[in-house]
Amino acid sequence: MTNAEAVSSYCKKLNSIMKKAAAGGNYNKALSAASSIFSIEYFWNQKYVDKDAEKCLVDTAEYMKKELKLNGRNNGQRYIMFYDSFGLDLRGLAAIYLRALLEDERTVVYVTTAEAVNRQSVLKKMLTEAGAVIEYVDMRGDYMDCIRRLYEIYRKYTPEIAFEYNQPWDVAGMVCFMLFENTVRYKINLTDHAFWGGVNSFDYCLEFRDYGASVSNLFRGIPAEKIIKLPFYPYINENIPFACLPFDEGKRFIFTGGSLYKTIGDGNIYYKIVTELLEKFPDLLFLYAGSGDESGIRQLQEKFGDRIYHIKERPDFFRVIERCTIYLNSYPIIGGLMTQYAAAAGRIPLTINHEGRAEGFLLDGDDEVPIYNSERELLDEAEKLLSDENYLAERNKKVSQLVISPEQFRSELKEIMTNHKSGYPANIKQVETEAIKKEHEYAFKPLYIPQSIARPAHKSLAVHFPFLFIKHGFGKVSSTLKRKFGK
């Protein structure tokens, strides 16, 4: 069975389970099936909305409205709620939104999963020092109970504004947001190129670039009047010191960071670029930070020996970018956040505009945006940069201006909360999506299916997928034993 056939078969079965369970009033089971569908479709990424699963969420919300009643306003204190189902520390966009919101006159209520209690040292310090409220909620187990627990926190504060920053399959969070009354709800679209569920759980969708705005309008069916564009910037933790480089700091080097899967495919162009630059400039080194398929790195090492260095992702990566000569973006999948980190560090992020998906990560700056339409164009620019130190310095200086500042971000977010608009109009246009669908199809692994279905919260599905639950459960036990006792 091909991956396409497997995805179709499992999603079709889950859809049937979901509809039957919802019709019988078993909403927890229905949500388990819906969450499984959302998760599989996120990894598969061949479409952008699942209307049947979305209807299941709406029907569940209508049922819950009869059970849950809002008991009026709180004690008069004004609140902004920020719901974060990821519960990470500095990865993603939570930190930059919270940094801006903490400047507001209203009190921020940060709500996240109970599992995050000991893994957010920087974020917790930021929130505590600013006088924010932190609420940890148990989002494990029965989805209906999760909705009730999350709603109780909402009932406690009844915020004027709520931000939804969640995983593509977080059905409990999505349904709960549908229950909010007299609260303006904003969805932060983190993965604008990929599938996610919950298109009915917000009043406004915050997009960081035109590509995502176009996908949300044209393919997710979100009305243009509900879409607001707000570019983001990379959060930089100034307290993380630079460690060291695996070679003499005086050496010139190309740097790339991110998962290695982003460099695989489309004729091996990424590695061809690195090869040509290293051949042309014998003093140049190459450093890659990230994990994954190392086959391309090993081939470079066989050819160039100790001029090739591969390290794991590390906390001081921004300090590494500051020391590189040029930053080479991953390809065929672009590293959007890494593009911004490079620009913020004053290092030009050389990027091939693969099917238009490199656009929108940096602010428009006439000809200063370092995006090229072909391998040859990028190589010509790279060779010019590496051959002329004055030109390199000039380009690096200008590129740092292509990222929105924290002050401007805060000002725009305030304007959004006040008037539901920003100074960055969304340009909705036809966009190419087939290339990224092919890349996800290529990267899809069969294990994503049992990972999506056989979760502890989905035990009601075990009777329908006994083999998946047994196999997935055994695999997790086996992995735990290997880690504890060795192979």
Secondary structure in CASP SS format (residue, H / E / C, confidence):
PFRMAT SS
TARGET T0000
AUTHOR 0000-0000-0000
METHOD secondary structure of the structure
MODEL  1
M C 1.00
T C 1.00
N H 1.00
A H 1.00
E H 1.00
A H 1.00
V H 1.00
S H 1.00
S H 1.00
Y H 1.00
C H 1.00
K H 1.00
K H 1.00
L H 1.00
N H 1.00
S H 1.00
I H 1.00
M H 1.00
K H 1.00
K H 1.00
A H 1.00
A H 1.00
A H 1.00
G C 1.00
G C 1.00
N C 1.00
Y H 1.00
N H 1.00
K H 1.00
A H 1.00
L H 1.00
S H 1.00
A H 1.00
A H 1.00
S H 1.00
S H 1.00
I H 1.00
F H 1.00
S H 1.00
I H 1.00
E H 1.00
Y H 1.00
F H 1.00
W H 1.00
N C 1.00
Q C 1.00
K C 1.00
Y C 1.00
V C 1.00
D C 1.00
K H 1.00
D H 1.00
A H 1.00
E H 1.00
K H 1.00
C H 1.00
L H 1.00
V H 1.00
D H 1.00
T H 1.00
A H 1.00
E H 1.00
Y H 1.00
M H 1.00
K H 1.00
K H 1.00
E H 1.00
L C 1.00
K C 1.00
L C 1.00
N C 1.00
G C 1.00
R C 1.00
N C 1.00
N C 1.00
G C 1.00
Q C 1.00
R C 1.00
Y E 1.00
I E 1.00
M E 1.00
F E 1.00
Y E 1.00
D E 1.00
S C 1.00
F C 1.00
G C 1.00
L C 1.00
D C 1.00
L C 1.00
R C 1.00
G C 1.00
L C 1.00
A H 1.00
A H 1.00
I H 1.00
Y H 1.00
L H 1.00
R H 1.00
A H 1.00
L H 1.00
L C 1.00
E C 1.00
D C 1.00
E C 1.00
R C 1.00
T E 1.00
V E 1.00
V E 1.00
Y E 1.00
V E 1.00
T E 1.00
T E 1.00
A H 1.00
E H 1.00
A H 1.00
V C 1.00
N C 1.00
R C 1.00
Q C 1.00
S H 1.00
V H 1.00
L H 1.00
K H 1.00
K H 1.00
M H 1.00
L H 1.00
T H 1.00
E H 1.00
A C 1.00
G C 1.00
A C 1.00
V E 1.00
I E 1.00
E E 1.00
Y E 1.00
V E 1.00
D C 1.00
M C 1.00
R C 1.00
G C 1.00
D C 1.00
Y H 1.00
M H 1.00
D H 1.00
C H 1.00
I H 1.00
R H 1.00
R H 1.00
L H 1.00
Y H 1.00
E H 1.00
I H 1.00
Y H 1.00
R H 1.00
K H 1.00
Y H 1.00
T C 1.00
P C 1.00
E C 1.00
I E 1.00
A E 1.00
F E 1.00
E E 1.00
Y E 1.00
N C 1.00
Q C 1.00
P C 1.00
W C 1.00
D C 1.00
V H 1.00
A H 1.00
G H 1.00
M H 1.00
V H 1.00
C H 1.00
F H 1.00
M H 1.00
L C 1.00
F C 1.00
E C 1.00
N C 1.00
T C 1.00
V E 1.00
R E 1.00
Y E 1.00
K E 1.00
I E 1.00
N C 1.00
L C 1.00
T C 1.00
D C 1.00
H C 1.00
A C 1.00
F C 1.00
W C 1.00
G C 1.00
G C 1.00
V C 1.00
N C 1.00
S C 1.00
F C 1.00
D C 1.00
Y E 1.00
C E 1.00
L E 1.00
E E 1.00
F C 1.00
R C 1.00
D H 1.00
Y H 1.00
G H 1.00
A H 1.00
S H 1.00
V H 1.00
S H 1.00
N H 1.00
L H 1.00
F C 1.00
R C 1.00
G C 1.00
I C 1.00
P C 1.00
A H 1.00
E H 1.00
K H 1.00
I E 1.00
I E 1.00
K E 1.00
L C 1.00
P C 1.00
F C 1.00
Y C 1.00
P C 1.00
Y C 1.00
I C 1.00
N C 1.00
E C 1.00
N C 1.00
I C 1.00
P C 1.00
F C 1.00
A C 1.00
C C 1.00
L C 1.00
P C 1.00
F C 1.00
D C 1.00
E C 1.00
G C 1.00
K C 1.00
R C 1.00
F E 1.00
I E 1.00
F E 1.00
T E 1.00
G E 1.00
G C 1.00
S C 1.00
L H 1.00
Y H 1.00
K H 1.00
T H 1.00
I C 1.00
G C 1.00
D H 1.00
G H 1.00
N H 1.00
I H 1.00
Y H 1.00
Y H 1.00
K H 1.00
I H 1.00
V H 1.00
T H 1.00
E H 1.00
L H 1.00
L H 1.00
E H 1.00
K H 1.00
F C 1.00
P C 1.00
D C 1.00
L C 1.00
L E 1.00
F E 1.00
L E 1.00
Y E 1.00
A E 1.00
G C 1.00
S C 1.00
G C 1.00
D C 1.00
E C 1.00
S H 1.00
G H 1.00
I H 1.00
R H 1.00
Q H 1.00
L H 1.00
Q H 1.00
E H 1.00
K H 1.00
F H 1.00
G H 1.00
D H 1.00
R H 1.00
I E 1.00
Y E 1.00
H E 1.00
I E 1.00
K C 1.00
E C 1.00
R C 1.00
P C 1.00
D C 1.00
F H 1.00
F H 1.00
R H 1.00
V H 1.00
I H 1.00
E H 1.00
R H 1.00
C C 1.00
T C 1.00
I E 1.00
Y E 1.00
L E 1.00
N C 1.00
S C 1.00
Y C 1.00
P C 1.00
I C 1.00
I C 1.00
G C 1.00
G H 1.00
L H 1.00
M H 1.00
T H 1.00
Q H 1.00
Y H 1.00
A H 1.00
A H 1.00
A H 1.00
A C 1.00
G C 1.00
R C 1.00
I C 1.00
P E 1.00
L E 1.00
T E 1.00
I E 1.00
N C 1.00
H H 1.00
E H 1.00
G H 1.00
R C 1.00
A C 1.00
E C 1.00
G C 1.00
F C 1.00
L C 1.00
L C 1.00
D C 1.00
G C 1.00
D C 1.00
D C 1.00
E C 1.00
V C 1.00
P C 1.00
I E 1.00
Y E 1.00
N C 1.00
S C 1.00
E H 1.00
R H 1.00
E H 1.00
L H 1.00
L H 1.00
D H 1.00
E H 1.00
A H 1.00
E H 1.00
K H 1.00
L H 1.00
L H 1.00
S H 1.00
D C 1.00
E H 1.00
N H 1.00
Y H 1.00
L H 1.00
A H 1.00
E H 1.00
R H 1.00
N H 1.00
K H 1.00
K H 1.00
V H 1.00
S H 1.00
Q H 1.00
L H 1.00
V C 1.00
I C 1.00
S C 1.00
P H 1.00
E H 1.00
Q H 1.00
F H 1.00
R H 1.00
S H 1.00
E H 1.00
L H 1.00
K H 1.00
E H 1.00
I H 1.00
M H 1.00
T H 1.00
N H 1.00
H C 1.00
K C 1.00
S C 1.00
G C 1.00
Y C 1.00
P C 1.00
A C 1.00
N C 1.00
I C 1.00
K C 1.00
Q C 1.00
V C 1.00
E C 1.00
T C 1.00
E H 1.00
A H 1.00
I H 1.00
K H 1.00
K H 1.00
E H 1.00
H H 1.00
E H 1.00
Y H 1.00
A H 1.00
F C 1.00
K C 1.00
P C 1.00
L C 1.00
Y H 1.00
I H 1.00
P H 1.00
Q H 1.00
S H 1.00
I H 1.00
A C 1.00
R C 1.00
P H 1.00
A H 1.00
H H 1.00
K H 1.00
S H 1.00
L H 1.00
A C 1.00
V C 1.00
H C 1.00
F C 1.00
P H 1.00
F H 1.00
L H 1.00
F H 1.00
I H 1.00
K H 1.00
H H 1.00
G H 1.00
F H 1.00
G H 1.00
K H 1.00
V H 1.00
S H 1.00
S H 1.00
T H 1.00
L H 1.00
K H 1.00
R H 1.00
K H 1.00
F H 1.00
G C 1.00
K C 1.00
END
